[in-house]
Amino acid sequence: MPKILAVDDDACILELYTEIFTKAGFEIQTAEDASGAMAKFQEVKPDLIILDVEMPAGGGQKVFDRLRNLLLTPTPIIFSTGAPESVAGLAKNLNVVVLKKPVNPAALIDAAKKLLKMI
């Protein structure tokens, strides 16, 4: 069962992700900020990360930079943001997808499955 780490400062969005991915057969863990994301990443070793861009303690861009530059991990990442243009340049990276909030559940599952090479 693929493991997903969802990171967002909005508890309602984390609940939505949990419901969507649990129903789709994924194991999901959540974190509410960048520092929590790094701690959970080390603990869970997820197969995929969903990141909000604007969060306390650094935001999704900071988490991305830490994972890719410090840990050199190629873990696939979905950025979920109301302002996709703010991270459009990151979509050029390997295993990175940018989706605009509010995210359609089917599109989210589809993007996850593609990044995890399940389809």
N, C-alpha and C positions, 0 to 999 in steps of 0.2 A: 504494500500500500504506500503510494507516494506521500511524503511528508511536506507540508506547506507551512511556512511562517508568514503570517499576515501582520503588518505593522501599520497602525493608524491611530491617531489621537482621538478619534471618534468611536466611542464604545458601541454605538448603534451599527456602524459600518463593520466593526469586528464581529458583532453578532450575526450580521447578514452573511459575511464571508464564511463564518463557522457553519451556518445552516446550509449555504450553497455547496460548500466543499464536502461536508459530511454526507449530504444526500448523494453526492457524486462519487462517494467511495474513497475520499482522501482523508488522511489524518491531518488535522490542522492545529497549530499552536498560534497564539497571538502575543503581541507586545504593543504598548501604547506610546513608545517614543524611541529615539535612536539608541540610547544607552540600553534600554530594555531589549531592543532588537539584537544588539551585539551579544548580550548575555544569553538570550534564547538561542541565537545561532550556534554558539559554542555548545550549548546543552543538547539541542535537538538535532543538529546537523541536517537541516531541511534540504529537500530536493529542489525546492522552488521558493522564492520569496516574493510577496506582494508588498510594495512600499507606497505609502502616501508620500508626497513630496514635501508638503508643508506640515511639519510637526515640531513640538518642543524638543530641545536638546539636540538640534542639528538637522533634523529632517532626513528625508529619503536620499537626497544627494550625498549627504555625509556618510550614511550607512553604505551606500553604493561605493563611495571612494574607499572606505575602510576595507570592505570585503574584497574589492578588486585590486587595490594597491597594496594594502598591508598583508592581507591573508592570501592574496593571489588565488582566490576561489572563483571558478567559472560558474557558480551556482546561477541558474536562470532567474531573472528578475522581471516582474511586471510592475511598472510604475502606474499607480492609479491616482489621477489628479484632475482637479477642475481646470487646471491651466497646462495642458499638454505641451504647449509651446515652450514652457519654462525648462523642459527636459528633452526637447526634440532632438538635441544633439546626442543625447545618451542612447537614443533608439538605434544609432549606427553601430553600437557595440554588439558583440556577439552575445546571443542569448538574452537580449533585452527587448521588451515590448512596452509601449506606452499606450494606456487606455484612458479615455476621458470619463470622469465622474459626471453623472451617476453611471456606473458600469452596468451594462446588461449582463445578467447572470450567465446566459448562454455564451456570450462573447468571452466572458471571463474564464469559464470552464474550457472553451475552445482554445483560447490563448495558452492556458496552463497545459493542456494536453499536447499542443504543438511543441511548446518549449521542452516538455518532458519526453518528447518523441513517442507519445502514446497513439498518435494518429498520423 
